[in-house]
Amino acid sequence: MATQAALIRVPPEEIASALVRHQNRDWGNLSASDRFANDQALREGTRILSAYRSAAGEPFWILTGADRSATTVLLPEDY
């Protein structure tokens, strides 16, 4: 899934590339503690967050819910 704002402001090919990175545990622009939290989330079944920037500098996030039933691409202000 993706928010309308993310679809408008982030090119589809950049979303696709970021989704591959997220799936491969490349969490993007996160602090060391947030990276650690994602690694724990994989073991404990909590939500996973990745943060990226488009080539134009637009920040966007990818969130996978704790139950792993949905992954959403969104802008920080959509949260």
Protein Blocks (a to p, Z undefined) as FASTA:
>chain_A
ZZfklmmmpcfklmmmmmmmmmnopgbjadfklmmmmmmmmmnopacddddddfkopacd
ddddfklpaccdddfklZZ
